[in-house]
């Protein structure tokens, strides 16, 4: 990456991090929403609502394991780990932890937030994503996607329109947000019938709208049930000596529109 671009991203990250901290304990941006459900991970992983992500061929699931060593409760956090495989389980070089639960139903309007910090490591990519219940591989809402020791994150949407149809820039499908992921931040998304809106610490960072177009697959996100995933992926080239990589989840909250507020 060009040195000037790196310097710009670093400077932008410092400025935005300062702004984000002002909003970290300010609830005014949630006006119009009612808390529907939350998990603070104080006692145990509630397996009536959360499941451990199963291993699959896709990159984000390649090293998933249900080993208890990857799911640690610590100081009011659920800590998901990515480690070098100490047991040679199924001849895998690495093992990663991840959790999944119901996210947003088709035609629902909802806000989802997670307060997390990341123990960032080169070769590790933590994520918070909404993906289809039906398993389509090219549809995704990434509330956060972070790479290695980058001091910024991506928030983006993926669809047939942005991939197969080659239209990632009309409208722009991804935003780079300068923020230090090693610190706690509240990452959020609001899903509407005609848009997906992203937030960090209450500040709106990106809006992806439904647009009039004859090109298929531009905004599938309102037409299907989506499930929430939090986890991390490792590359086959990750240096085992830098591990573990960790995602500290303080809490996850779901909100629904406040109909009483809307009727006033």
N, C-alpha and C positions, 0 to 999 in steps of 0.2 A: 504494500500500500504506500502511496506517495507520502513523504514526510510532512508536507504541508497539510494534507488531509488528516493525518494522524494528530497533528498539533491542533487543528480545528476541532476535531472530535473531542480531544482531551479538554480543551478550553470550554467547549459547549457543555461537556459533562460536568465540569466544576460549577458552571453557572446554573445548569438545570438541577443538579443535586442540591444546591443551596435553596433554590425555589421549592423543590419537592419537599424538603424538610419542613418548610413553613406549613405545609398542608397535611403532614402526617397524622396530626391529631385533631384535624378540623373536619367536622361532619357536614358542613354546609353544602358541599358538593353532592351529598346524598339526598338532598331535599327532593321529595317526590317519590322516594323509594321506601318500602317497608322491609325490615329484615324477616326473611322467610325461614332461614335455617343457617346454623353455623356449627363449626367444629373447631374447638380450641386445642385439641390433642393433649389434654392435660393428664389423662389416665391411661388410655389405650387406643389402639386403632379400632374404630367402630366398624366391624366387618359386616354389620347389617346394612351399612350405607356405602362403605368403601370395599373394594376388592384389590388384591395385588395384581398388577399387570402381568399377563401371561407372555411367555416367550413366543416370538413369531419371526418370520423371515424379514419383515421390515426393519430398517436400520434402527429405529427408535425402540424396537422390542427385542433386538437380536440377543442381548445378554441378560434379559430379565430373569429374575429368580425370586422365589417366595421365601428364601432363607431369612430367618429372623435377624441375622447379622446385618442385614441391609435396611432394617426398619427399627430405628432406635428412638425411644422416648427420652428426651433430655431437656430439662429446664423449660418445660412447657412447649416444647417443639417436637414434631415428628421429623426425624432426620433420615432422609433417604440417601443411601450410599452407593457409590460405584467403586468396586475394589478389584484388585488382581485376584483371580480365582485360587483360593488356597486348597481346594478339595478336588481339583480337576473334574468338576461336575460337567458331564457330557462333553469333555474335551474342549471346554470354552476357556479362552484366556482371561475373560473378565466376567463379573457378575454385577448387575445393577438392580436397584429397587425403584418401583414406581407404583402409584395408586390410581384407581379409576372409580368413578361413580357417575350416576345420572347427572346430566348437565342441563340442557335446555330442550324442551319438547318442541315439535313443529308448531309454528305460529305463536309461540310464546314470546313475550317481551320480558327480559330478565337481565339483572346485573349480577356478575360474579366477581369476587375479589379474593385475593390471597396475599397474605403478608409473609414474605419469605426473605431469606438471604442465602447467598451461595458461597460455598468454599470452592472458588473457581480454580480449575487446574487445566493446563494445556492438554488438549485431546478429549475434554469432557464438554458436553453440551446439555445443560439443564433446560427444561421446557415446562410450560403450562399451556395446554392445548385443548380445544374442543374439536372432536372428530365425530364422524357419523356413526351411529349405532350399527349401520349396515356394513361398515368396514371399507367403504370406498377409500382408495389410497390417495386420490388427488384432491380431496376436499378437507380443509383444515382451517381453524382459526387459532393462530399462535398468540396467546396473551403475552407470553415471553418466550424468546428463543435466544440463548446466550452461548457464546463460543469461547472456550479456553479462558484466558485471563483478560479478555476484552473488557474495557470499562464502558461498555455500552451494550444495549440489547436490541433485538428486533421485535416488532409487533406487526403481524401480517395476516393476510388471508391467502389461501390457496384454493384453486378450483379448476375445473376443466377450462374455463375462460383464460385463466392466468398461465396455465401450463400447455395443454394440448393445443389450444387456440392461439397461444403465443401473445397474450394481451396483458402482461403484468403491469403496464404503465398507464393504462387508460380505463378507469382511473388508477393512480398508483396503488399497488397492493401491499406495499411494505413501508415501514417507517423505522429509521434508526434513531434510538433514543439514548442520549448521553447520560448515563447514570451508573454509579458504582454498585454493581450487583453484590459486592462483598458486604454491603450494609443492608439493613432491613428496609424494604420498600413494599408498598401496597400496589400490586399489579391488578388492573381491573379491565373488564370489558362489559359493554352493554350491547345486547342483541335486540334489534328492532325488525319489523317486517321489511323495512327498506334500507337498513344500514347496520353496520357494525362499528362501534365507537370504542376506542382504547383509551386507557388512563394509566398514569403512574402517580401515586400519592395524591390522587384527586385532581390532577391536572390532565386535561384532555390532550392526548398526543397524536391521535389520528382518527379520521372517520373514513370508512370505506362505504360508498353508497351503492344502491341499486341504480342502474342507468338504463335508459331505453337503448336497446341494441338487438340486432338480428343474430348476433353471434351467440351460440348456445353456452349455457353454464355460467353466466356472469354472476348471479347471486342465488346460489342454491341453499343458503344458510337458513332461510326461514321455512323451508319445505321438508325438513327432516329432523328427526330426533338426534341431538348431539350429546355426547358424553364427555366428561371432564377428565383429563389425564394430567398428572403431575409426576415428573420423573426426570431421568437423565440418560443420555446415551454416550457411549464410548466408541471411539474409532478403533479399528483393528490395529492401527499404528500408534495408539496411545502408549506412552512410556509407563510401564507398571510402577516404576520407582516414584512417580509423582502422586500416586494414589494413596489414600482415598480422595475422591471428589464427593462433595456433600451438598444436599439441598436441605435447609432448615425451614420447615413450615410452621409458622407460629399459629396461623389460623386460616380458615377458608369460610367465606360468607356468601350466601345467596340472597338476593333481594328481588322483590316483585314490585310492580308499580303500585303506589299508594293511591287507591281509588278515592279515598276520602279527601286527600289533598287535591286531587284532580277535580273533584266536584265543587270545591270552594269557589 
